[in-house]
């Protein structure tokens, strides 16, 4: 009898061997985890806009991608961000081309003092130019998009009413904006935005060349007294959003399409954010009781004449490197001519 029972149990076991139980289920795919290094502090509107981009990627991929954001240069500092992406320290990075001067010779043309009217124009033009020309200098990453701030102005601890007032002033500037300062007779001092507040506070610099949003976004309005409207030579600072090539190539094709789709939409999100931030920066300075200085047209023309050689230098330098700098600059100017001068959408 015992033998019969054992045989029956064995037969039942073999019969169940090829059957799936109701409890079994296919393994759940793990999400693709990516890191995103941003030099802006978490309170800055551009950091918030970037976090929204990351959230939209996660939403449209149904959670198949999760992006961990490291703001405030906590993963890689602003000047090291690009190389950090190239070397895989972060999968994605946002910082300024200007922080590694000479590394991006063609794209430096985006930062020239061309009188950018607002952040939307600067952002749209910067992205269009980078994606159209696809210069060799960024071939070691996948470019998602570019954004750029509104016109750079002069924010100073001392009043500046003429070019004579600017002579010898130590002015924080990076990249091509350093050449602007030199052309005007000031002394450029290179540093990233996170370093600028303390430098102004301690007198390391007397002024900063910056978009007005910086005075609120980085709190620098607390340590200056005057804002001088120099938008006639308004430069911008182009900022990259790039991805490590290996990280990009590992993404499934459908997810790559989502990244590109969301990135195209976020170009204008960043442009609008810059213009809103500029308006908030102006209001912040007004609340602090600081003074705005508007220069007469005759004076502004002198400033414009002083910086004109910078454009010629850019053309000559890029030509020596075999780059289409003259064509690049001409197209930027043609694109600028199509934009209105109104700055902040109402």
C-alpha positions as CSV (number, residue, x, y, z in Angstrom):
1,X,0.0,0.0,0.0
2,X,2.8,2.4,0.9
3,X,4.5,1.7,-2.5
4,X,1.2,2.6,-4.3
5,X,0.9,5.9,-2.4
6,X,4.5,6.9,-3.2
7,X,4.1,6.1,-6.9
8,X,0.9,8.2,-7.0
9,X,2.7,11.2,-5.5
10,X,5.6,10.9,-7.9
11,X,3.3,10.7,-10.8
12,X,1.4,13.8,-9.6
13,X,4.8,15.7,-9.2
14,X,5.9,14.8,-12.7
15,X,2.5,15.8,-14.1
16,X,2.9,19.3,-12.6
17,X,6.5,19.8,-13.7
18,X,5.7,21.6,-17.0
19,X,2.8,23.7,-15.6
20,X,3.0,27.3,-14.5
21,X,1.5,28.1,-11.2
22,X,-1.0,30.9,-10.9
23,X,1.5,32.7,-8.5
24,X,4.3,32.8,-11.0
25,X,4.8,36.1,-13.0
26,X,7.3,37.5,-15.5
27,X,10.1,39.4,-13.8
28,X,9.6,43.2,-13.6
29,X,12.0,45.2,-15.8
30,X,14.2,47.5,-13.8
31,X,14.0,51.2,-14.8
32,X,17.0,52.8,-16.6
33,X,18.6,55.0,-14.0
34,X,20.4,58.1,-15.1
35,X,22.2,60.9,-13.3
36,X,21.9,64.6,-14.2
37,X,24.5,67.2,-13.0
38,X,23.3,70.8,-13.0
39,X,25.3,73.8,-11.8
40,X,22.3,75.9,-10.9
41,X,21.1,75.9,-7.3
42,X,17.8,74.0,-6.7
43,X,15.9,77.3,-6.1
44,X,16.8,78.7,-9.5
45,X,14.1,78.6,-12.2
46,X,16.4,76.9,-14.7
47,X,17.1,74.1,-12.3
48,X,13.3,73.7,-11.7
49,X,12.7,73.7,-15.4
50,X,15.3,71.0,-15.9
51,X,13.8,68.9,-13.1
52,X,10.4,69.2,-14.9
53,X,12.1,68.0,-18.0
54,X,13.4,64.9,-16.2
55,X,9.9,64.3,-14.7
56,X,8.4,64.5,-18.2
57,X,10.8,61.9,-19.5
58,X,9.9,59.6,-16.6
59,X,6.2,60.2,-17.3
60,X,6.3,59.6,-21.0
61,X,8.4,56.5,-20.6
62,X,5.9,55.1,-18.1
63,X,8.6,54.9,-15.5
64,X,11.1,53.0,-17.6
65,X,13.5,55.9,-17.1
66,X,14.3,57.6,-13.8
67,X,16.6,60.6,-13.7
68,X,18.3,61.6,-10.4
69,X,19.1,65.3,-10.5
70,X,22.2,66.7,-8.7
71,X,21.8,70.5,-8.5
72,X,24.2,73.1,-7.3
73,X,27.3,71.4,-8.8
74,X,27.0,68.7,-6.2
75,X,28.1,66.0,-8.6
76,X,30.4,68.0,-10.9
77,X,31.3,71.6,-10.6
78,X,30.3,74.0,-13.4
79,X,33.7,74.1,-15.2
80,X,34.0,70.3,-15.0
81,X,30.5,69.4,-16.0
82,X,31.0,68.8,-19.7
83,X,34.1,66.6,-19.3
84,X,32.2,64.9,-16.5
85,X,29.5,63.9,-19.0
86,X,32.1,62.8,-21.5
87,X,33.9,60.6,-18.9
88,X,30.7,59.2,-17.5
89,X,30.7,60.9,-14.1
90,X,27.2,61.9,-14.9
91,X,24.9,60.6,-17.6
92,X,23.5,64.1,-18.4
93,X,24.9,67.6,-17.7
94,X,24.0,71.2,-17.8
95,X,26.5,74.1,-17.6
96,X,28.0,76.9,-19.7
97,X,30.3,76.5,-22.8
98,X,32.0,79.7,-21.6
99,X,33.4,78.0,-18.4
100,X,36.0,76.1,-20.5
101,X,37.1,78.9,-22.8
102,X,38.7,77.7,-26.1
103,X,37.1,74.3,-25.8
104,X,34.2,75.3,-28.1
105,X,35.7,77.7,-30.6
106,X,32.7,77.8,-33.1
107,X,29.9,77.8,-30.4
108,X,31.7,80.7,-28.7
109,X,30.1,82.8,-31.4
110,X,26.7,82.4,-29.7
111,X,28.0,84.5,-26.8
112,X,29.1,87.5,-28.8
113,X,27.7,91.0,-27.9
114,X,25.1,91.1,-30.7
115,X,22.2,92.7,-28.8
116,X,20.1,89.7,-27.9
117,X,16.7,91.0,-27.1
118,X,15.5,88.3,-24.6
119,X,16.1,84.8,-23.4
120,X,13.6,83.2,-25.8
121,X,15.4,84.6,-28.8
122,X,18.8,83.6,-27.4
123,X,17.6,80.1,-26.6
124,X,15.9,79.4,-29.9
125,X,18.9,80.7,-31.9
126,X,21.5,78.9,-29.8
127,X,19.8,75.5,-30.2
128,X,19.0,75.9,-33.9
129,X,22.7,76.9,-34.6
130,X,24.2,74.1,-32.5
131,X,21.9,71.4,-34.1
132,X,22.4,72.8,-37.6
133,X,26.2,73.0,-37.6
134,X,26.9,70.1,-35.2
135,X,30.5,71.2,-34.7
136,X,33.2,68.7,-34.0
137,X,33.8,70.2,-30.6
138,X,30.6,68.6,-29.3
139,X,30.8,65.3,-31.1
140,X,31.9,63.4,-28.0
141,X,28.4,63.8,-26.4
142,X,24.8,63.6,-27.6
143,X,23.4,67.2,-27.6
144,X,19.8,67.3,-26.3
145,X,19.4,71.1,-26.5
146,X,20.9,74.4,-25.7
147,X,19.5,77.4,-23.8
148,X,20.7,80.9,-23.3
149,X,19.9,83.9,-21.1
150,X,18.6,87.3,-22.0
151,X,20.9,90.3,-22.6
152,X,23.9,90.6,-20.3
153,X,24.0,93.9,-18.4
154,X,26.4,95.5,-16.1
155,X,25.6,95.3,-12.3
156,X,28.0,97.3,-10.2
157,X,28.8,98.4,-6.7
158,X,29.9,101.8,-8.2
159,X,27.9,104.1,-10.6
160,X,28.9,103.9,-14.2
161,X,27.6,106.7,-16.4
162,X,30.3,106.8,-19.1
163,X,33.1,104.6,-20.4
164,X,35.5,106.7,-18.3
165,X,33.8,105.4,-15.1
166,X,34.4,101.8,-16.2
167,X,38.2,102.2,-16.6
168,X,40.0,99.9,-14.3
169,X,36.9,98.3,-12.7
170,X,37.4,94.6,-11.8
171,X,34.4,92.9,-13.5
172,X,33.4,89.3,-13.2
173,X,33.2,87.8,-16.7
174,X,33.6,84.5,-18.4
175,X,34.4,83.3,-21.9
176,X,33.8,85.9,-24.6
177,X,32.3,88.3,-22.0
178,X,35.9,88.7,-20.7
179,X,36.8,90.2,-24.1
180,X,33.9,92.6,-23.8
181,X,35.2,93.8,-20.5
182,X,38.7,94.3,-21.9
183,X,37.4,96.2,-24.9
184,X,35.5,98.6,-22.7
185,X,38.6,99.2,-20.5
186,X,37.7,97.1,-17.5
187,X,39.6,94.3,-15.9
188,X,38.0,90.9,-16.4
189,X,38.0,88.4,-13.5
190,X,37.0,84.9,-14.4
191,X,34.8,82.9,-12.1
192,X,31.6,80.8,-12.1
193,X,28.3,82.2,-10.9
194,X,28.4,80.2,-7.6
195,X,31.6,82.1,-6.7
196,X,30.4,85.6,-7.7
197,X,28.3,86.6,-4.7
198,X,31.2,86.3,-2.2
199,X,33.6,88.0,-4.7
200,X,31.3,91.0,-4.9
201,X,30.7,91.0,-1.2
202,X,34.4,90.9,-0.3
203,X,35.5,93.4,-3.0
204,X,37.4,90.9,-5.1
205,X,35.4,92.3,-8.0
206,X,33.6,95.7,-8.4
207,X,30.9,94.6,-10.8
208,X,29.6,91.7,-12.8
209,X,28.5,91.3,-16.4
210,X,25.3,89.3,-16.2
211,X,21.7,88.9,-17.2
212,X,19.5,90.7,-14.7
213,X,17.9,87.4,-13.5
214,X,21.2,86.6,-11.9
215,X,20.7,89.3,-9.4
216,X,17.8,87.4,-7.9
217,X,18.6,83.8,-9.0
218,X,22.0,83.9,-7.4
219,X,21.1,86.7,-4.9
220,X,23.8,88.9,-6.3
221,X,21.5,91.9,-6.2
222,X,22.2,92.0,-2.4
223,X,25.8,92.9,-3.0
224,X,25.5,95.5,-5.9
225,X,24.1,99.0,-6.0
226,X,23.6,99.9,-9.6
227,X,22.3,98.2,-12.8
228,X,23.5,99.8,-16.0
229,X,21.4,99.0,-19.2
230,X,24.0,97.9,-21.7
231,X,21.6,95.8,-23.7
232,X,22.7,97.4,-27.0
233,X,25.8,95.2,-26.7
234,X,23.7,92.5,-24.9
235,X,25.7,89.2,-25.0
236,X,24.3,85.8,-23.9
237,X,25.8,82.7,-22.4
238,X,24.9,79.5,-24.2
239,X,24.3,76.6,-21.9
240,X,24.4,72.9,-22.9
241,X,22.2,70.0,-22.0
242,X,24.2,67.0,-23.2
243,X,24.3,63.3,-22.6
244,X,27.1,60.8,-22.4
245,X,27.3,58.9,-25.7
246,X,27.4,55.4,-24.2
247,X,24.4,56.2,-22.0
248,X,22.6,57.5,-25.0
249,X,23.4,54.5,-27.2
250,X,22.2,52.1,-24.5
251,X,18.7,53.6,-24.6
252,X,16.1,51.7,-26.6
253,X,15.1,53.5,-29.8
254,X,11.7,54.4,-28.6
255,X,13.1,56.0,-25.5
256,X,15.6,57.9,-27.5
257,X,12.7,59.3,-29.5
258,X,11.0,60.4,-26.3
259,X,14.1,62.1,-25.1
260,X,14.4,64.1,-28.4
261,X,10.7,64.9,-28.4
262,X,10.6,66.2,-24.8
263,X,13.9,68.1,-25.4
264,X,12.5,69.9,-28.4
265,X,9.5,71.1,-26.3
266,X,11.8,72.2,-23.5
267,X,13.7,74.6,-25.6
268,X,10.9,77.1,-25.4
269,X,10.3,76.2,-21.7
270,X,13.8,77.3,-20.9
271,X,13.5,80.4,-23.1
272,X,10.3,81.5,-21.3
273,X,11.9,80.7,-17.9
274,X,14.8,83.1,-18.7
275,X,12.4,85.9,-19.6
276,X,10.3,85.4,-16.5
277,X,13.5,85.3,-14.4
278,X,14.7,88.5,-16.0
279,X,11.5,90.3,-15.0
280,X,11.7,88.8,-11.5
281,X,15.3,90.0,-11.3
282,X,14.4,93.5,-12.2
283,X,11.6,93.5,-9.5
284,X,14.1,92.1,-7.0
285,X,16.5,94.9,-7.6
286,X,13.7,97.5,-7.4
287,X,12.6,96.1,-4.0
288,X,16.2,96.4,-2.7
289,X,16.1,100.1,-3.7
290,X,19.0,100.0,-6.1
291,X,19.4,102.4,-9.0
292,X,19.0,101.7,-12.7
293,X,21.2,103.8,-15.0
294,X,20.1,104.4,-18.6
295,X,22.9,105.6,-20.9
296,X,22.2,108.2,-23.6
297,X,22.3,106.9,-27.2
298,X,25.6,108.8,-28.0
299,X,27.2,107.0,-25.0
300,X,25.8,103.6,-26.0
301,X,27.2,104.0,-29.6
302,X,30.6,104.4,-28.1
303,X,30.2,101.1,-26.2
304,X,29.0,99.4,-29.4
305,X,32.0,100.7,-31.3
306,X,34.4,99.5,-28.6
307,X,33.2,95.9,-28.8
308,X,32.9,95.7,-32.6
309,X,36.5,94.3,-33.0
310,X,35.5,91.3,-31.0
311,X,33.3,90.1,-33.9
312,X,36.2,90.5,-36.3
313,X,38.5,88.6,-33.9
314,X,36.1,85.7,-33.7
315,X,35.9,85.5,-37.5
316,X,39.7,85.5,-37.9
317,X,40.2,83.0,-35.1
318,X,37.7,80.5,-36.4
319,X,39.1,80.9,-39.9
320,X,42.5,80.0,-38.7
321,X,41.0,76.8,-37.2
322,X,39.2,76.0,-40.5
323,X,35.8,76.7,-38.9
324,X,32.9,78.5,-40.6
325,X,32.9,81.4,-38.1
326,X,31.9,84.1,-40.5
327,X,29.0,82.1,-41.9
328,X,28.0,81.1,-38.3
329,X,28.0,84.8,-37.1
330,X,26.1,86.0,-40.2
331,X,23.4,83.5,-39.7
332,X,23.0,84.4,-36.0
333,X,22.6,88.1,-37.0
334,X,20.0,87.2,-39.6
335,X,18.1,85.1,-37.1
336,X,18.2,88.0,-34.6
337,X,16.7,90.4,-37.1
338,X,13.5,88.3,-37.1
339,X,12.9,88.8,-33.4
340,X,11.0,91.6,-31.7
341,X,12.7,93.5,-29.1
342,X,10.0,92.9,-26.5
343,X,11.5,91.0,-23.6
344,X,9.1,89.4,-21.2
345,X,5.8,87.9,-22.4
346,X,2.8,89.3,-20.5
